[in-house]
Amino acid sequence: MERPRKTDVPQARRPTTRVSDRFALLPSMRFREAATAAFALALGRFLDQAEGVNECEELFDLLSAFALNFDCPWIAYGSLTPNQRVLKPVQSGPGVMLNYPEEWQKRYFEMGYAFIDPIIKKSRKRTGAFPWSEVYNDESTTEIERRFFDEAATFGLRSGLSVPLHGPDGSFAVMSFAQSWDRQFQKQTTPYLELAALHFHQRVDNWLKSSRIESAPSLSIREKECMLWVARGKSSWDIGTILGISKNTVNFHMKNVMRKLDAASRTVAALKAVEFGIIEL
């Protein structure tokens, strides 16, 4: 796909031990076999090293090093809850981690690209990994979305592969691997990047869930019961009838719940209660 070039953006430094460099002089058949073995070895090393890691930042660094084997100096991970439509500006924490050029990160959020990001849009609708060129050349992609890719290219992100990671509760995350030059990802490399992304996501998702459980406010049994029925669309009168208590008592419990969850309304309180795992619908 054609994109404008920005000559003052330096190419990202490539690793000195790339798989492609090690076997560049081998015949094509032997190259594929040797490269496949090297990719498998790199994946195994990443999985082994990841087992001894207990911090998201360290795991992200391991994945970054693994991605260099595939000529991908840039990686990005974003996790969205079922009710979250766009990624929030990068903050400390495991929900959003990336090493994209800082200038592009700043531009991304200043321009509100989180609301039109074609990578997130595509990831919501499919499960398998896909190259960015596929989205760029898709007939349904708008000119605004293509300009998103074109502008990313001027900051050094010229091609990429994204892996959608869907959860059973409607949540999902996206892991992207980006290169600093235009080149199609080879099909035999995709499974290794997918497996690494899946392992990374599972570890981070478990840490996120543990963090939410630890930080979840404590609700009484009656407060949880009231909250559950609110989440199911019942009024205070209905809840009182179901639980055998007065409407005023229901309202009293709900005020306490809203205070504990720092929620401005019952609806927000219900969403937070589900996210914290306090109630299950």
C-alpha positions in Angstrom: 0.0 0.0 0.0 1.3 3.4 -0.9 2.1 5.8 1.9 3.9 9.1 2.2 7.5 9.0 3.5 9.0 11.1 6.2 12.7 11.2 5.6 13.6 12.7 9.0 12.3 9.7 10.9 15.2 7.3 11.5 14.7 3.6 10.9 14.5 1.6 14.1 17.7 -0.3 14.9 17.4 -3.9 14.0 18.7 -6.7 16.3 22.1 -8.0 15.3 20.9 -11.6 15.7 17.8 -11.7 13.5 16.6 -15.1 12.4 16.6 -13.9 8.8 20.3 -12.9 9.0 21.4 -16.2 10.4 20.1 -18.2 7.4 20.2 -15.6 4.6 22.8 -17.6 2.6 21.0 -21.0 2.8 19.0 -22.3 -0.2 15.3 -21.4 0.1 14.1 -24.8 1.3 16.8 -25.1 3.9 16.2 -21.5 4.9 12.5 -22.1 5.6 13.3 -25.2 7.7 16.1 -23.5 9.6 14.1 -20.3 10.1 11.1 -22.3 11.4 13.4 -24.1 13.9 14.8 -20.8 15.0 11.4 -19.2 15.5 10.3 -22.2 17.5 13.4 -22.0 19.6 12.8 -18.3 20.2 9.2 -18.9 21.2 10.2 -21.7 23.6 12.8 -19.4 25.2 10.2 -16.6 25.6 7.7 -19.0 27.3 10.4 -20.4 29.6 11.6 -17.0 30.7 8.0 -15.7 31.1 7.3 -18.4 33.7 9.7 -16.7 36.1 8.2 -13.2 35.7 5.7 -11.7 38.1 5.5 -8.1 36.8 3.8 -6.8 33.7 6.7 -4.5 32.7 9.2 -7.3 32.8 7.0 -9.5 30.8 6.5 -6.7 28.2 10.3 -6.4 27.9 10.6 -10.1 27.3 8.0 -9.9 24.5 9.7 -6.9 23.0 13.0 -8.9 22.8 11.1 -11.9 21.3 9.5 -9.6 18.6 12.9 -8.5 17.5 13.5 -12.0 16.1 10.7 -11.1 13.6 12.1 -7.6 12.8 9.4 -5.9 14.9 11.0 -3.2 17.1 7.6 -1.8 18.0 4.8 -3.6 19.9 1.6 -2.4 21.6 -0.9 -4.0 23.9 -4.3 -2.6 24.8 -7.0 -4.2 27.0 -10.6 -3.0 26.9 -13.4 -4.0 29.3 -16.8 -5.0 27.9 -18.2 -1.5 28.4 -15.1 0.4 27.2 -15.2 1.5 23.6 -11.8 3.2 23.2 -8.3 3.0 24.7 -7.5 5.6 27.3 -4.3 7.7 27.2 -1.3 5.6 28.3 -1.0 5.5 32.1 1.0 3.3 34.4 -0.6 -0.1 34.7 -1.0 -3.3 32.7 -4.1 -2.3 30.7 -2.1 -0.4 28.0 1.6 -1.1 27.3 3.5 -0.1 24.2 6.9 1.1 23.0 5.7 3.0 19.9 7.5 6.3 19.2 6.5 8.9 21.8 5.6 11.4 19.1 3.1 9.0 17.6 1.6 8.2 21.0 1.1 11.9 21.6 -0.4 12.5 18.1 -2.7 9.4 18.5 -4.5 10.8 21.6 -4.3 14.5 20.6 -6.1 13.7 17.3 -8.7 11.4 19.0 -7.6 8.4 16.8 -8.7 6.1 19.6 -12.3 6.7 18.3 -11.6 5.7 14.7 -8.6 3.3 15.1 -9.2 0.8 12.3 -7.1 -1.8 14.0 -9.4 -1.9 17.0 -12.5 -1.8 14.7 -11.2 -4.8 12.8 -10.2 -6.7 16.0 -13.7 -6.5 17.4 -15.0 -8.5 14.4 -12.5 -11.3 14.0 -10.3 -13.7 16.0 -7.3 -14.5 13.8 -4.2 -12.3 13.4 -4.3 -9.9 10.4 -1.7 -7.7 8.7 -2.4 -4.0 8.6 -2.2 -4.0 4.8 -5.4 -6.2 4.7 -7.3 -3.5 6.6 -5.8 -0.7 4.5 -6.8 -2.3 1.2 -10.3 -3.5 2.4 -13.1 -1.8 0.5 -15.0 -1.0 3.7 -12.0 1.0 5.1 -12.7 4.7 4.9 -10.3 7.4 3.7 -10.0 8.7 7.2 -9.0 5.3 8.4 -6.4 5.0 5.6 -5.0 8.4 6.6 -4.6 6.9 10.1 -2.2 4.3 8.6 -0.5 6.8 6.4 0.2 9.1 9.2 1.5 6.3 11.4 3.9 5.5 8.6 5.4 9.0 8.8 6.3 8.2 12.4 8.0 5.0 11.5 5.2 2.5 11.8 5.1 1.4 8.2 3.6 -2.2 8.5 2.3 -4.4 11.2 0.4 -7.4 12.3 -2.3 -7.3 15.0 -3.7 -10.2 17.1 -7.3 -9.9 18.5 -7.6 -11.5 21.9 -11.2 -12.0 23.0 -12.5 -12.9 26.5 -15.6 -14.9 27.4 -17.2 -11.9 29.1 -17.1 -9.6 26.1 -13.8 -8.0 26.9 -11.0 -8.1 24.5 -7.4 -6.9 23.9 -5.2 -6.3 20.9 -1.6 -7.0 20.5 0.2 -5.4 17.6 3.7 -6.0 16.2 5.0 -3.2 13.9 7.9 -2.8 11.5 9.7 0.3 10.3 9.5 -0.5 6.6 6.9 -1.8 4.2 7.0 -5.6 4.0 4.4 -8.3 4.2 4.6 -10.6 7.2 5.4 -14.2 6.2 2.7 -16.7 6.9 5.0 -19.1 8.7 5.9 -16.3 11.3 2.3 -15.5 12.2 1.6 -18.5 14.5 4.6 -17.7 16.6 3.6 -14.1 17.1 0.0 -15.2 17.9 1.1 -17.8 20.5 3.4 -15.2 22.2 0.6 -12.6 22.2 -1.9 -15.1 23.6 0.5 -16.2 26.4 1.3 -12.5 27.2 -2.4 -11.6 27.3 -3.4 -14.6 29.6 -0.7 -13.6 32.1 -1.6 -10.0 32.1 -5.4 -10.7 32.2 -4.9 -12.9 35.3 -2.9 -10.1 37.0 -5.6 -7.5 36.1 -8.4 -9.7 37.5 -6.4 -10.3 40.7 -5.8 -6.6 41.0 -9.6 -5.9 40.6 -10.5 -8.5 43.2 -8.0 -7.1 45.7 -9.2 -3.5 45.2 -12.9 -4.3 45.1 -14.8 -2.6 48.0 -16.5 -4.9 50.5 -20.3 -5.1 50.2 -22.7 -6.8 52.6 -24.8 -9.8 51.5 -27.9 -7.6 51.3 -26.1 -4.9 49.3 -24.9 -7.5 46.8 -28.5 -8.9 46.5 -29.9 -5.4 45.8 -27.1 -4.6 43.4 -27.7 -7.9 41.5 -31.3 -7.1 40.9 -30.5 -3.5 40.0 -28.2 -4.9 37.3 -31.0 -7.0 36.1 -33.2 -4.0 35.6 -35.5 -4.2 38.6 -36.9 -1.1 40.4 -36.6 -0.5 44.2 -40.2 -1.6 44.6 -39.6 -4.8 42.6 -36.4 -5.6 44.6 -38.2 -5.0 47.9 -40.9 -7.5 46.9 -38.4 -10.1 45.8 -36.2 -9.8 48.9 -39.1 -9.2 51.4 -37.9 -5.8 52.5 -39.3 -2.2 52.1 -38.6 0.1 49.2 -36.9 2.5 51.5 -34.6 -0.2 52.8 -33.6 -1.0 49.2 -32.9 2.6 48.6 -30.8 2.8 51.8 -28.7 -0.2 50.6 -28.2 1.2 47.1 -27.0 4.6 48.5 -24.4 2.7 50.5 -23.4 0.7 47.4 -23.1 3.9 45.3 -20.9 5.5 48.0 -18.6 2.4 48.3 -18.2 2.1 44.5 -17.9 5.9 44.0 -20.7 5.8 41.4 -23.0 8.7 40.5 -25.9 6.4 39.5 -27.2 2.9 40.0 -26.3 2.1 36.4 -22.7 3.1 36.9 -22.6 1.2 40.2 -23.9 -2.0 38.5 -21.3 -1.7 35.8 -18.5 -1.3 38.4 -19.9 -4.2 40.4 -19.7 -6.5 37.4 -16.2 -5.3 36.5 -15.0 -5.9 40.0 -16.5 -9.3 40.0 -18.8 -8.5 43.0 -21.8 -9.7 41.1 -22.3 -11.9 38.0 -25.2 -11.5 35.6 
